[in-house]
Amino acid sequence: MIKKSEQSTESSTMDNDVLISLKDVNKIYGKKTVLSDINLDIKKGDRIGIIGPNGGGKSTLTEIIAGIRKPTNGSVVKQNNLIYGIQFQESKYPLGITVIDMIKYYLDTFSVAMTEGELLELMRIYQIVGFKNKYIQSLSGGQQQRVNILLALIHSPDLVIFDEVSTGLDIEVRNQIIEFIKEKVVDTDKSLILVTHTMSEIEQLCNKFIYIHNGTIREAGTVESIVKEYGSVHKYTWKKFNEEKKADLDAEFEAAKAEEKKPGKKNKFDKIISSGKNINKNIPLISLLMKYYIKGVAVPFFIFVFPILMIFMMGSIYTSGAMAGNDEQAAAFLHSLVGSYSAMSALAIGFFIIPSTILEFKTSVLMKRIGATNIKPVFFLLSVVLIGLFLVIISVLWTALWAGILFGYKFGWSVTSTPYDVGASILLFIPMICLAMSLGLTLASIFKSTTTYNAVVNVIYMPITLLSGGFAPIESIQTSPQLNAMSWANPFKYSINPFVAAWNGNYEFNTENTIYLIVTLALIAFFIVVPAFKLRWQD
């Protein structure tokens, strides 16, 4: 049985030289044991290099030492008022926080006196003077790394934890920062935990080492002993990796063969990963995009969950509340609501799915991989748009289906799930889809990161949803002086209102609707022109 983790505690009864003590620490995620029976004392002046292959538990161990994660069981005891300095390989900062904001936060938090001249000299060492007023999120990986290291040392911590300290640094900056760490940590006999794949850094900065593999500490000792026996930490690590990894790979292979030989195993032949046939090179891209959508969160939510929740909630509120007993009025409201939610599917695709897909691919290594397969930008964008169109159709059908399931028994499926003017509804749905998708391309061309995009779009999506009939019928918005006045600023008003009118069988091709159509087409043209100039594969 796994017992509950014992809380990390501060202790005044520990040996004065021991800063942190880990006793029988284990960390388990689900069925996977990441750390097993870790016993480690970190003393004053210990500078411990953690060596081991990827996935061995190094980062998890440092996070437990830092108090960021709790062990599944075992204890972590630390000295009273222990001050950490932490730099992790992956660091994210809130939107709107600049370099100088973060530095001042640390100085104020730890009561560190510093003049502007002293800070300027410090920033010169880290080569970050030129962007002290820039948002940290906008910095490159190497620039962020320099800021992270500065923040880890600026308050003279008792224990410094570095995870891949030289990642993203050029050789000049790396050497300067290594020398600065020597001055501030090694020469002052501070304690250090260093996770790195650059073995020379361990020789330069550490006096002890632990070798961790598959979540257990296999060996521990002094760096001096490694160098004496093997000539360098690199040669020691290379020998251990060869031995340990070969044993792991052999064990995995034998386990896979044993699995195949189990009685009743259906797949007795090698599964075909790729047939090797010559196929259109865009088909694998479409397959990759579909996997991205299916395994993600946004598409399943907006396509399958959101319509059901909203139709059930809003339909129940109105048909069982203010309109209870008036079935004719309730049926008219419900029918209009289903039409609005059919339109909402197009808005969701345009606002969320298309832009987030393009931004995710553009800002990730996936775009470089796609570029390497000679996929043209236009085919990538066209694939995203066509899949978006397919998802809209699925969402509309799904919305109609669940409207019938939830309320068809009372009002009839023809009332809940079918447009009264089918032809006009289909024709008017086309410009609405085009508007949503062209807006999606524009949003993708404006924003540089998904984080910024999500922060802004989530703010503007809700009022547009409200003014488009997402929370009340279009008719209610039109009869409210305040909401109707606000609705003129909604770019989707000019396509959704005619569509919902056709859905309810009330559409007329009059002057007002002609103007609506012209405005919609003008917006589509504008939203196509903007990304044509701004959306670039290389950005």
C-alpha positions as CSV (number, residue, x, y, z in Angstrom):
1,M,0.0,0.0,0.0
2,I,1.2,3.5,-0.8
3,K,1.0,5.7,2.2
4,K,0.3,9.4,1.9
5,S,3.3,11.7,1.5
6,E,4.7,13.2,4.5
7,Q,4.8,17.0,4.3
8,S,8.0,18.7,3.7
9,T,9.0,20.3,7.0
10,E,11.4,22.8,8.5
11,S,13.5,21.5,11.3
12,S,15.7,23.1,13.9
13,T,16.9,19.7,15.2
14,M,18.8,18.8,12.1
15,D,22.6,18.8,11.9
16,N,23.6,22.4,11.4
17,D,25.5,21.4,8.3
18,V,22.5,19.6,6.6
19,L,20.3,21.9,4.6
20,I,17.9,19.3,3.2
21,S,17.4,15.7,4.1
22,L,15.5,13.2,1.9
23,K,14.5,9.9,3.5
24,D,13.0,7.0,1.6
25,V,11.5,9.4,-1.0
26,N,9.3,7.9,-3.7
27,K,7.4,9.6,-6.5
28,I,4.7,7.8,-8.4
29,Y,2.6,9.1,-11.3
30,G,-0.3,6.7,-11.9
31,K,1.4,3.3,-12.3
32,K,4.8,4.7,-13.1
33,T,7.4,5.0,-10.4
34,V,9.6,8.0,-11.2
35,L,11.7,8.0,-8.0
36,S,12.3,5.0,-5.7
37,D,13.9,5.0,-2.2
38,I,15.8,8.2,-2.5
39,N,18.0,9.0,0.5
40,L,20.1,12.1,0.2
41,D,21.5,14.7,2.6
42,I,22.5,18.1,1.1
43,K,25.0,19.8,3.3
44,K,26.4,23.3,3.4
45,G,29.1,23.6,0.8
46,D,27.9,20.5,-1.1
47,R,27.8,21.1,-4.9
48,I,26.2,18.1,-6.3
49,G,26.1,17.2,-10.0
50,I,23.2,15.0,-10.9
51,I,24.1,12.6,-13.7
52,G,21.9,10.3,-15.6
53,P,20.0,9.6,-18.9
54,N,16.9,11.4,-19.9
55,G,13.8,10.1,-18.1
56,G,15.8,8.9,-15.2
57,G,14.2,11.1,-12.6
58,K,16.7,14.0,-12.4
59,S,14.3,16.9,-12.9
60,T,11.6,15.3,-10.6
61,L,14.3,14.9,-7.9
62,T,15.3,18.6,-8.2
63,E,11.6,19.7,-8.1
64,I,11.1,17.7,-4.9
65,I,14.3,19.2,-3.4
66,A,13.0,22.7,-4.3
67,G,9.6,22.0,-2.7
68,I,7.8,22.4,-6.1
69,R,6.5,18.8,-5.9
70,K,5.7,16.6,-3.0
71,P,6.9,13.0,-2.7
72,T,4.3,10.2,-2.9
73,N,5.8,8.9,0.2
74,G,8.9,9.5,2.3
75,S,10.0,12.7,4.0
76,V,11.8,15.9,3.0
77,V,13.1,17.9,5.9
78,K,14.9,21.3,5.4
79,Q,16.6,23.8,7.6
80,N,14.6,26.7,9.0
81,N,14.3,29.7,6.6
82,L,16.3,28.0,3.9
83,I,16.5,30.4,0.9
84,Y,16.5,28.8,-2.6
85,G,17.7,30.0,-5.9
86,I,16.1,28.1,-8.7
87,Q,16.5,28.0,-12.5
88,F,14.7,25.4,-14.5
89,Q,15.0,24.5,-18.2
90,E,11.4,25.3,-18.9
91,S,10.2,28.6,-17.5
92,K,7.0,30.5,-18.3
93,Y,6.2,34.0,-17.0
94,P,2.9,35.9,-16.8
95,L,1.9,38.1,-19.7
96,G,2.9,41.8,-19.2
97,I,5.9,41.1,-16.8
98,T,9.1,42.7,-17.9
99,V,12.7,41.8,-17.0
100,I,13.0,44.7,-14.6
101,D,9.7,43.9,-13.0
102,M,10.9,40.4,-12.1
103,I,14.3,41.6,-10.9
104,K,12.7,44.3,-8.7
105,Y,10.3,41.6,-7.3
106,Y,13.2,39.5,-6.2
107,L,15.1,42.4,-4.7
108,D,12.0,43.6,-2.7
109,T,11.0,40.1,-1.7
110,F,14.4,39.2,-0.2
111,S,15.3,42.8,1.0
112,V,18.3,43.1,-1.2
113,A,19.7,46.7,-1.4
114,M,20.9,47.6,-4.9
115,T,21.6,50.8,-6.8
116,E,20.8,51.4,-10.4
117,G,24.5,51.4,-11.2
118,E,25.0,48.0,-9.5
119,L,22.0,46.6,-11.3
120,L,23.3,47.9,-14.6
121,E,26.7,46.2,-14.0
122,L,25.0,43.0,-13.1
123,M,22.9,43.1,-16.3
124,R,26.0,43.8,-18.3
125,I,27.5,40.6,-17.1
126,Y,24.4,38.6,-18.1
127,Q,24.2,40.6,-21.4
128,I,20.6,41.7,-20.8
129,V,20.9,45.4,-20.5
130,G,19.3,46.0,-23.9
131,F,16.0,44.4,-23.0
132,K,15.5,45.1,-19.3
133,N,12.1,46.7,-20.2
134,K,11.0,44.0,-22.5
135,Y,8.3,41.4,-21.7
136,I,10.1,38.2,-20.6
137,Q,7.7,36.1,-22.6
138,S,8.9,37.9,-25.8
139,L,12.5,37.0,-25.2
140,S,14.4,34.3,-27.0
141,G,15.2,31.1,-25.2
142,G,18.8,32.1,-24.6
143,Q,17.8,35.5,-23.3
144,Q,15.2,34.0,-21.0
145,Q,17.8,31.6,-19.7
146,R,20.1,34.5,-18.8
147,V,17.3,36.1,-16.9
148,N,16.5,32.8,-15.1
149,I,20.1,32.4,-14.0
150,L,20.3,36.0,-12.8
151,L,17.1,35.6,-10.7
152,A,18.5,32.4,-9.2
153,L,21.5,34.2,-7.9
154,I,20.5,37.8,-7.3
155,H,19.4,37.2,-3.7
156,S,22.4,35.2,-2.5
157,P,20.5,32.0,-1.7
158,D,21.7,29.2,0.6
159,L,21.0,26.5,-2.1
160,V,21.1,27.1,-5.8
161,I,19.4,24.6,-8.2
162,F,20.3,24.7,-11.9
163,D,18.7,22.5,-14.5
164,E,20.6,22.6,-17.8
165,V,22.2,26.0,-17.0
166,S,23.9,26.5,-20.3
167,T,21.0,25.6,-22.6
168,G,20.6,28.3,-25.3
169,L,23.7,30.2,-24.3
170,D,26.5,31.0,-26.8
171,I,30.0,30.2,-25.8
172,E,30.9,33.8,-24.7
173,V,27.9,34.2,-22.4
174,R,28.2,30.6,-21.1
175,N,31.8,31.2,-20.0
176,Q,30.9,34.5,-18.4
177,I,28.0,33.0,-16.5
178,I,30.0,29.9,-15.4
179,E,32.7,32.3,-14.0
180,F,30.0,34.3,-12.3
181,I,28.6,31.1,-10.7
182,K,32.1,30.2,-9.5
183,E,32.4,33.6,-7.9
184,K,29.0,33.6,-6.3
185,V,28.6,30.0,-5.4
186,V,31.8,28.0,-5.5
187,D,34.1,30.7,-4.0
188,T,31.6,31.5,-1.2
189,D,31.0,27.8,-0.4
190,K,27.3,27.9,-1.2
191,S,25.4,24.7,-1.9
192,L,24.5,23.8,-5.4
193,I,22.4,21.2,-7.2
194,L,23.3,21.0,-10.9
195,V,21.5,18.9,-13.6
196,T,23.4,19.0,-16.9
197,H,24.4,17.0,-19.9
198,T,27.5,19.1,-20.2
199,M,29.9,17.1,-18.1
200,S,32.6,19.7,-18.1
201,E,30.3,21.9,-16.0
202,I,30.2,19.3,-13.3
203,E,34.0,19.3,-13.1
204,Q,34.0,23.1,-13.1
205,L,31.3,23.7,-10.5
206,C,30.7,20.5,-8.4
207,N,32.6,18.6,-5.7
208,K,30.1,15.7,-5.5
209,F,27.9,13.7,-7.8
210,I,25.0,11.2,-7.8
211,Y,24.2,8.9,-10.7
212,I,20.5,8.4,-11.0
213,H,18.9,5.8,-13.4
214,N,15.3,4.6,-13.6
215,G,14.5,6.6,-10.5
216,T,17.1,5.2,-8.2
217,I,20.5,6.5,-7.1
218,R,22.9,3.9,-8.5
219,E,26.2,5.6,-7.4
220,A,27.4,8.6,-5.4
221,G,30.8,10.1,-4.5
222,T,33.2,12.9,-5.2
223,V,33.9,14.4,-8.6
224,E,37.6,14.1,-7.7
225,S,37.3,10.3,-7.4
226,I,35.7,10.1,-10.9
227,V,38.4,12.2,-12.5
228,K,41.1,10.2,-10.8
229,E,39.6,6.8,-11.9
230,Y,38.2,7.6,-15.3
231,G,40.1,10.7,-16.4
232,S,36.9,12.9,-16.7
233,V,33.3,13.0,-15.7
234,H,32.4,12.6,-19.4
235,K,34.2,9.2,-19.7
236,Y,32.6,8.0,-16.5
237,T,29.1,9.0,-17.8
238,W,29.7,7.5,-21.2
239,K,30.6,4.2,-19.6
240,K,27.6,4.2,-17.4
241,F,25.2,5.2,-20.2
242,N,26.5,2.3,-22.4
243,E,26.1,-0.2,-19.6
244,E,22.7,1.0,-18.2
245,K,21.0,1.9,-21.5
246,K,22.1,-1.4,-23.2
247,A,20.6,-3.3,-20.3
248,D,17.4,-1.3,-20.5
249,L,17.0,-1.8,-24.2
250,D,17.7,-5.5,-24.0
251,A,15.1,-5.8,-21.2
252,E,12.5,-3.8,-23.2
253,F,13.1,-6.0,-26.3
254,E,12.8,-9.2,-24.4
255,A,9.6,-7.9,-22.7
256,A,8.1,-7.0,-26.2
257,K,9.0,-10.5,-27.5
258,A,7.4,-12.1,-24.5
259,E,4.2,-10.1,-25.0
260,E,4.0,-11.2,-28.6
261,K,4.3,-14.8,-27.6
262,K,1.4,-14.7,-25.0
263,P,-1.4,-17.2,-25.7
264,G,-4.3,-15.7,-27.6
265,K,-2.3,-12.8,-28.9
266,K,-4.3,-11.7,-31.9
267,N,-1.7,-9.8,-33.8
268,K,0.8,-12.5,-34.9
269,F,2.2,-10.4,-37.7
270,D,4.2,-7.1,-37.7
271,K,1.8,-4.1,-37.7
272,I,2.3,-2.0,-40.9
273,I,3.4,1.4,-39.8
274,S,3.7,2.7,-43.3
275,S,2.9,0.8,-46.5
276,G,5.6,2.7,-48.5
277,K,3.1,3.5,-51.3
278,N,3.3,6.7,-53.2
279,I,0.4,8.8,-51.9
280,N,-0.4,12.5,-52.1
281,K,1.9,14.2,-49.6
282,N,-0.9,16.3,-48.2
283,I,-2.8,13.2,-46.9
284,P,-0.2,12.6,-44.1
285,L,-0.6,16.2,-43.1
286,I,-4.4,16.0,-42.9
287,S,-4.0,12.8,-40.8
288,L,-1.6,14.6,-38.5
289,L,-4.0,17.5,-38.1
290,M,-6.9,15.2,-37.3
291,K,-4.8,13.5,-34.6
292,Y,-3.9,16.9,-33.2
293,Y,-7.6,17.7,-33.1
294,I,-8.9,14.4,-31.7
295,K,-6.2,14.2,-29.0
296,G,-6.5,17.8,-28.0
297,V,-9.0,19.5,-25.7
298,A,-10.4,22.5,-27.7
299,V,-12.0,20.6,-30.6
300,P,-13.8,17.9,-28.7
301,F,-15.1,20.6,-26.2
302,F,-16.3,23.2,-28.7
303,I,-17.7,20.6,-31.2
304,F,-19.3,18.1,-28.9
305,V,-19.5,19.3,-25.3
306,F,-20.3,23.1,-25.5
307,P,-23.5,22.8,-27.7
308,I,-25.0,20.1,-25.4
309,L,-24.3,22.1,-22.3
310,M,-25.7,25.4,-23.6
311,I,-28.8,23.9,-25.3
312,F,-29.6,21.9,-22.1
313,M,-29.0,24.8,-19.8
314,M,-30.5,27.7,-21.8
315,G,-33.3,25.5,-23.2
316,S,-34.3,24.3,-19.7
317,I,-34.1,27.8,-18.2
318,Y,-36.5,29.3,-20.7
319,T,-38.9,26.4,-21.5
320,S,-39.3,25.4,-17.9
321,G,-39.1,28.9,-16.5
322,A,-40.6,32.1,-17.9
323,M,-42.3,30.2,-20.8
324,A,-43.6,27.3,-18.8
325,G,-47.2,26.5,-19.9
326,N,-46.8,28.4,-23.2
327,D,-45.6,25.6,-25.5
328,E,-46.0,27.7,-28.6
329,Q,-43.7,30.4,-27.4
330,A,-41.3,28.0,-25.8
331,A,-41.1,26.0,-29.1
332,A,-40.4,29.2,-31.1
333,F,-37.7,30.2,-28.6
334,L,-36.1,26.8,-28.6
335,H,-36.0,26.6,-32.4
336,S,-34.4,30.0,-32.6
337,L,-31.8,28.9,-30.0
338,V,-30.8,25.8,-31.9
339,G,-30.3,28.0,-35.0
340,S,-28.1,30.3,-33.0
341,Y,-26.0,27.4,-31.7
342,S,-25.6,26.1,-35.2
343,A,-24.1,29.5,-36.0
344,M,-22.0,29.4,-32.8
345,S,-20.2,26.3,-34.2
346,A,-18.9,28.4,-37.1
347,L,-17.8,31.2,-34.6
348,A,-16.0,28.6,-32.4
349,I,-14.1,27.2,-35.4
350,G,-13.2,30.7,-36.6
351,F,-12.3,32.1,-33.2
352,F,-10.5,29.2,-31.7
353,I,-9.8,26.1,-33.8
354,I,-8.3,27.7,-36.9
355,P,-6.1,30.4,-35.2
356,S,-4.9,28.1,-32.4
357,T,-4.0,25.4,-35.0
358,I,-2.0,27.7,-37.1
359,L,-0.2,29.4,-34.2
360,E,0.6,26.0,-32.5
361,F,2.1,24.7,-35.7
362,K,3.9,27.9,-36.6
363,T,5.5,28.3,-33.2
364,S,6.5,24.7,-32.7
365,V,9.1,22.4,-34.2
366,L,6.2,20.8,-36.2
367,M,6.3,23.6,-38.7
368,K,10.0,23.0,-39.4
369,R,9.2,19.3,-39.8
370,I,6.4,20.1,-42.2
371,G,8.6,22.5,-44.1
372,A,11.2,19.7,-44.4
373,T,8.6,17.5,-46.2
374,N,8.1,20.3,-48.8
375,I,4.5,21.0,-47.9
376,K,3.6,24.4,-49.3
377,P,2.1,27.0,-46.9
378,V,-1.0,27.3,-49.0
379,F,-1.7,23.6,-48.6
380,F,-1.2,23.7,-44.9
381,L,-3.6,26.6,-44.5
382,L,-6.0,25.1,-47.0
383,S,-6.0,21.8,-45.0
384,V,-6.7,23.7,-41.8
385,V,-9.6,25.6,-43.4
386,L,-11.1,22.5,-45.1
387,I,-10.9,20.5,-41.9
388,G,-12.5,23.4,-40.1
389,L,-15.4,23.3,-42.6
390,F,-15.8,19.6,-42.0
391,L,-15.9,20.2,-38.2
392,V,-18.5,22.9,-38.6
393,I,-20.8,20.6,-40.5
394,I,-20.3,17.9,-37.8
395,S,-21.0,20.4,-35.1
396,V,-24.2,21.6,-36.7
397,L,-25.5,18.0,-37.1
398,W,-24.4,17.2,-33.6
399,T,-26.2,20.3,-32.2
400,A,-29.4,19.4,-34.1
401,L,-29.2,15.8,-32.9
402,W,-28.9,16.7,-29.2
403,A,-31.6,19.4,-29.5
404,G,-33.9,16.6,-30.7
405,I,-32.8,14.2,-28.0
406,L,-33.2,16.7,-25.2
407,F,-36.4,18.5,-26.3
408,G,-37.8,16.6,-29.3
409,Y,-40.0,14.4,-27.2
410,K,-41.9,17.5,-26.1
411,F,-41.9,19.8,-29.1
412,G,-41.2,17.4,-31.9
413,W,-37.9,16.9,-33.9
414,S,-39.1,19.1,-36.7
415,V,-39.3,22.0,-34.3
416,T,-36.1,21.4,-32.4
417,S,-33.7,20.2,-35.1
418,T,-34.8,21.3,-38.6
419,P,-34.6,24.8,-40.3
420,Y,-38.0,26.0,-41.5
421,D,-36.5,27.4,-44.7
422,V,-33.8,24.8,-45.6
423,G,-32.6,26.3,-48.9
424,A,-32.2,29.8,-47.5
425,S,-30.5,28.5,-44.4
426,I,-27.9,26.6,-46.3
427,L,-27.2,29.5,-48.7
428,L,-26.9,32.0,-45.8
429,F,-24.7,29.6,-43.7
430,I,-22.0,29.7,-46.4
431,P,-21.0,33.4,-46.0
432,M,-21.2,33.0,-42.2
433,I,-18.7,30.1,-42.4
434,C,-16.5,32.1,-44.8
435,L,-16.5,35.1,-42.4
436,A,-15.6,32.9,-39.4
437,M,-12.8,31.2,-41.2
438,S,-11.3,34.3,-42.7
439,L,-11.4,36.0,-39.3
440,G,-9.6,32.9,-37.9
441,L,-6.8,33.4,-40.5
442,T,-6.6,37.1,-39.6
443,L,-6.3,36.3,-35.9
444,A,-3.5,33.8,-36.7
445,S,-1.6,36.5,-38.6
446,I,-1.9,39.1,-35.9
447,F,-0.8,37.2,-32.8
448,K,2.7,35.7,-32.4
449,S,2.0,33.2,-29.6
450,T,-1.0,31.1,-28.5
451,T,-0.7,32.5,-25.0
452,T,-1.3,36.1,-26.1
453,Y,-4.0,35.0,-28.5
454,N,-5.9,33.0,-25.9
455,A,-5.8,35.8,-23.4
456,V,-7.2,38.3,-25.9
457,V,-9.7,36.2,-27.7
458,N,-11.3,34.7,-24.6
459,V,-12.2,38.3,-23.6
460,I,-13.8,39.3,-26.9
461,Y,-15.5,35.9,-27.7
462,M,-18.1,36.1,-24.8
463,P,-19.7,39.4,-25.8
464,I,-19.8,38.4,-29.4
465,T,-21.5,35.1,-28.4
466,L,-24.0,37.1,-26.3
467,L,-24.8,39.5,-29.2
468,S,-25.0,36.6,-31.6
469,G,-27.8,34.7,-29.7
470,G,-25.6,32.4,-27.6
471,F,-27.4,33.2,-24.4
472,A,-30.7,34.6,-25.6
473,P,-32.7,34.5,-28.8
474,I,-31.7,37.0,-31.6
475,E,-35.3,38.4,-31.2
476,S,-34.6,39.3,-27.5
477,I,-31.4,41.2,-28.6
478,Q,-33.3,43.0,-31.3
479,T,-36.0,44.2,-28.9
480,S,-33.6,45.4,-26.3
481,P,-32.5,49.0,-27.0
482,Q,-29.1,48.5,-25.2
483,L,-28.2,45.1,-26.7
484,N,-29.4,46.0,-30.1
485,A,-27.3,49.2,-30.1
486,M,-24.2,47.1,-29.0
487,S,-25.0,44.4,-31.6
488,W,-24.1,46.8,-34.5
489,A,-20.4,46.5,-33.5
490,N,-20.6,42.7,-33.7
491,P,-19.1,41.7,-37.1
492,F,-21.2,38.5,-37.1
493,K,-24.5,40.3,-36.7
494,Y,-24.7,40.8,-40.5
495,S,-24.4,37.1,-41.3
496,I,-26.0,35.4,-38.2
497,N,-29.2,37.5,-38.1
498,P,-30.2,36.6,-41.7
499,F,-29.3,33.0,-41.1
500,V,-31.4,32.7,-37.9
501,A,-34.2,34.4,-39.7
502,A,-34.1,31.8,-42.5
503,W,-33.8,29.1,-39.8
504,N,-37.1,30.4,-38.4
505,G,-38.6,30.8,-41.8
506,N,-38.8,34.6,-41.6
507,Y,-36.1,35.6,-44.1
508,E,-36.9,38.2,-46.8
509,F,-34.5,39.4,-49.4
510,N,-35.1,43.1,-48.7
511,T,-33.0,46.2,-48.5
512,E,-31.8,45.6,-44.9
513,N,-30.7,42.0,-45.7
514,T,-29.1,43.1,-48.9
515,I,-27.0,45.6,-46.9
516,Y,-26.2,42.8,-44.4
517,L,-24.9,40.6,-47.2
518,I,-22.8,43.4,-48.6
519,V,-21.3,44.2,-45.2
520,T,-20.5,40.4,-44.7
521,L,-18.8,40.1,-48.0
522,A,-16.8,43.2,-47.4
523,L,-15.7,41.8,-44.0
524,I,-14.7,38.5,-45.6
525,A,-12.7,40.4,-48.2
526,F,-10.9,42.4,-45.5
527,F,-10.2,39.4,-43.4
528,I,-8.7,37.6,-46.4
529,V,-6.5,40.5,-47.5
530,V,-5.0,40.9,-44.0
531,P,-3.5,37.4,-43.6
532,A,-2.5,37.4,-47.3
533,F,0.0,40.1,-46.3
534,K,0.8,39.3,-42.7
535,L,0.6,35.5,-42.4
536,R,4.0,34.2,-43.4
537,W,5.4,30.6,-43.1
538,Q,8.8,31.9,-42.0
539,D,7.4,34.2,-39.2
